[in-house]
Amino acid sequence: MTDVLKIENLHVAVEGKPILKGVNLTIKRGEIHALMGPNGSGKSTLGFAIMGHPNYEITAGSIHLNDQDVLEMAVDERARAGLFLALQRPVSIPGVRLADFLRHATTNVRNPDRKEGEELIPMREFRKEIKDKMNHLSMDMEFARRYVNDGFSGGEMKRAEILQLAMLQPKFAILDETDSGLDADAVRLASQSIADIGGENMGLLIITHHDKLLEHNPPQFAHVMLGGKIVETGTVKLAQELHTDGYDRIRKAYPEAAAAELEMNEEEVSPAV
């Protein structure tokens, strides 16, 4: 049976202000979906809502991973169940080495019933695996000895997110503008790396403004978000059109969503949407 992540009529508010206004989206494991839209349309909000960020209030709708009610799960339970979010702006964790962080995270994801204090992945096994993954991603092993995102450049943060993706191997991964802040060569490497990591065993929701990250990850479905809703779905050709021509056609075709977008942009919302 294929794993399915299903989002139905999802409404989300931030500080009492509606951001998502009825999002419907179904992703099957092994599928690639691209999510595009103007700034402030709600793309990042969808990712945070799926992963359970406490600042994002679910006011209506549902999220299910197979028969599991995701909204009833704590954040760590969602990760153990196979959900992953690569952050647009990763946070730093001074004092925690990336390798230690990944050893604990990987152990808990692979052994969801593990209790605190129980054995981690054996060090020799972990070192071999992380070394193999880092070699594949053209990363120096010294990188794993640094504190998580502490003093990292934007590009280094994104590479650390991709390394986490490679180690955790989730069922479903949401990649929130993993290409932002990267030069052309780095985006090309990121695109190829994601393709190598994902494949048939992972469902991908790639949030992006551009088509370069999709070069090695052509989506079966491309979605356009406007004013807190997914207003149009197509193929990779839709993603290419949006990258080339922008959103004028979309705004004209969906005037109610365009009006909602204007209203959202006029209001100040502190967390990223």
C-alpha positions in Angstrom: 0.0 0.0 0.0 1.3 3.4 -1.0 1.8 6.0 1.8 -0.4 9.1 1.3 -0.3 12.5 2.9 -3.7 14.1 2.6 -4.6 17.7 3.4 -8.2 18.7 3.3 -9.8 22.1 3.6 -7.0 23.4 5.7 -7.4 26.8 7.3 -4.5 28.3 9.3 -4.3 31.6 11.2 -1.3 33.4 12.6 -1.9 35.7 15.6 -5.6 35.5 14.8 -5.1 36.5 11.1 -6.2 34.0 8.5 -3.4 32.9 6.2 -4.5 29.6 4.6 -8.1 29.6 3.5 -9.0 26.0 2.5 -6.0 24.2 1.1 -6.5 20.7 -0.5 -3.5 18.7 -1.4 -2.8 14.9 -1.7 0.8 13.6 -2.1 1.6 10.0 -2.6 5.0 8.6 -1.6 7.2 8.7 -4.7 5.5 11.7 -6.2 7.1 15.1 -6.7 4.9 18.2 -6.2 6.1 21.8 -6.8 4.3 24.6 -4.9 4.8 28.1 -6.3 3.2 31.5 -5.6 4.0 35.1 -4.9 5.6 36.1 -1.6 3.1 36.0 1.3 0.7 33.7 -0.4 0.9 31.0 2.3 3.5 28.5 1.0 5.7 28.4 4.1 2.7 28.5 6.3 1.5 25.2 4.8 4.9 23.6 5.7 4.9 24.9 9.2 1.3 23.8 9.7 2.1 20.2 8.5 5.0 20.0 11.0 3.1 21.5 13.9 4.8 24.9 14.5 3.0 26.3 17.6 2.5 29.8 16.1 0.3 28.4 13.4 -3.2 27.7 14.5 -5.3 25.2 12.6 -8.8 26.7 12.6 -10.4 24.1 10.2 -9.6 21.1 8.1 -7.4 18.0 8.5 -4.1 16.5 7.7 -3.7 12.7 7.6 -0.7 10.5 7.0 -2.4 7.3 5.9 -4.9 6.6 8.8 -3.0 8.8 11.3 -4.4 12.1 12.3 -1.3 14.4 12.0 -2.9 17.2 13.9 -3.1 15.0 17.0 0.6 14.4 16.9 3.4 16.3 18.7 6.2 17.7 16.5 8.6 14.9 17.3 5.9 12.3 16.6 5.4 13.8 13.2 9.1 13.4 12.5 9.1 9.8 13.7 6.1 9.1 11.5 8.1 10.2 8.5 7.5 13.9 7.9 10.3 16.3 7.3 10.6 20.1 6.8 13.7 21.7 5.3 13.5 25.2 6.7 13.8 28.3 4.5 15.6 30.0 7.4 17.2 27.3 9.5 18.0 28.1 13.2 21.4 27.7 14.8 22.0 25.5 17.8 25.3 26.6 19.4 27.0 23.9 21.4 25.4 21.0 19.5 27.5 19.4 16.9 25.8 18.5 13.6 27.0 14.9 13.8 25.6 14.4 17.3 22.3 16.0 16.3 22.0 13.7 13.3 23.0 10.6 15.3 20.2 11.2 17.8 17.6 12.3 15.1 18.4 9.4 12.9 18.2 6.9 15.7 14.8 8.2 16.8 13.3 8.3 13.3 14.5 4.7 12.6 13.3 3.5 16.0 10.2 5.5 16.7 9.5 3.6 20.0 12.9 4.4 21.4 12.9 5.9 24.9 15.3 8.5 26.1 18.5 6.9 27.4 18.3 3.8 25.2 21.1 3.0 22.8 21.8 5.1 19.8 23.0 3.9 16.4 26.4 2.3 17.0 29.1 4.9 16.4 31.0 2.9 13.9 27.9 2.3 11.8 26.8 5.9 12.0 30.3 7.3 11.0 30.4 5.1 8.0 26.9 6.1 6.8 27.4 9.9 7.4 30.8 9.7 5.7 29.2 8.0 2.7 26.4 10.6 2.5 28.7 13.5 2.9 31.1 12.2 0.2 28.1 11.9 -2.1 27.1 15.5 -1.3 30.7 16.8 -1.8 30.9 17.8 1.8 34.0 17.8 4.0 33.8 15.7 7.1 34.9 18.7 9.2 31.5 20.1 8.5 29.8 17.5 10.7 32.0 18.6 13.7 30.6 22.1 13.6 27.7 23.3 15.7 24.4 23.1 14.0 24.1 26.1 11.7 26.2 28.2 14.0 28.1 30.7 11.9 27.0 28.8 8.7 26.6 30.8 5.5 23.3 30.6 3.8 24.6 27.9 1.4 26.1 25.9 4.2 22.7 25.9 6.0 21.0 24.6 3.0 23.6 21.8 2.5 23.1 20.9 6.2 19.3 20.6 5.5 20.0 18.3 2.5 22.4 16.2 4.7 19.6 15.8 7.3 17.2 14.7 4.5 19.7 12.1 3.3 20.2 10.7 6.8 16.6 10.7 8.0 15.0 9.4 4.7 11.5 10.5 5.5 8.4 9.3 3.8 7.4 12.9 2.9 9.7 15.9 2.7 8.7 19.6 2.4 11.6 21.6 1.0 10.9 25.3 1.7 12.9 27.3 -0.8 16.0 25.2 -0.5 17.4 27.1 -3.5 17.2 30.5 -1.9 20.6 32.1 -1.3 22.5 29.6 -3.5 24.4 30.4 -6.6 23.7 28.6 -9.9 26.3 25.8 -9.3 25.0 25.2 -5.7 21.4 25.0 -6.9 22.4 22.5 -9.6 24.2 20.4 -7.0 21.2 20.7 -4.6 18.8 19.7 -7.3 20.9 16.6 -8.2 21.4 15.7 -4.6 17.7 15.9 -3.8 16.9 13.7 -6.8 19.4 11.1 -5.6 18.0 11.1 -2.1 14.4 11.1 -3.0 13.5 8.7 -5.8 10.5 6.4 -5.4 10.8 6.1 -1.6 10.0 9.7 -0.8 7.1 12.1 -1.5 8.5 15.6 -2.2 6.7 19.0 -1.9 9.2 21.5 -3.3 8.4 25.1 -2.5 10.2 27.4 -4.9 10.1 30.6 -6.9 12.3 29.2 -9.6 12.6 26.2 -11.9 16.3 25.4 -11.4 15.6 23.2 -8.3 13.2 21.3 -10.5 15.9 20.6 -13.1 16.6 17.1 -11.8 13.2 16.8 -9.9 10.6 17.4 -12.6 7.2 17.4 -10.7 4.3 15.3 -11.8 2.2 18.1 -10.3 2.8 21.9 -10.1 0.5 23.9 -7.8 0.0 27.7 -7.7 -0.9 29.2 -4.3 -2.6 32.7 -4.2 -4.3 34.4 -1.4 -4.0 31.3 0.9 -5.5 28.8 -1.5 -4.2 26.5 -4.3 -5.9 28.0 -7.3 -4.4 26.0 -10.1 -2.6 22.7 -10.7 -0.7 21.5 -13.7 2.4 19.8 -14.9 6.0 20.9 -14.9 5.0 23.2 -17.8 3.0 25.3 -15.4 6.1 25.8 -13.2 8.2 26.8 -16.2 5.5 29.3 -17.2 5.4 30.9 -13.8 9.2 31.2 -13.7 9.2 32.8 -17.1 6.0 35.0 -17.1 5.2 35.6 -13.4 1.7 35.6 -11.9 -0.2 38.2 -14.0 -2.3 35.5 -15.8 -3.0 33.7 -12.5 -4.2 36.9 -10.8 -6.5 37.8 -13.7 -7.9 34.2 -13.8 -8.6 34.1 -10.0 -9.7 37.7 -9.0 -11.0 36.6 -5.6 -7.7 35.0 -4.6 -5.9 38.0 -6.0 -8.0 40.3 -3.8 -7.2 38.1 -0.8 -3.5 38.3 -1.7 -3.7 42.1 -1.7 -5.5 42.1 1.7 -2.9 39.7 3.2 0.0 41.9 2.0 -1.5 45.0 3.5 -1.6 43.3 7.0 1.5 42.8 9.1 2.1 39.2 10.0 5.3 38.6 12.0 6.1 34.9 11.2 7.1 34.0 7.6 4.2 33.0 5.4 
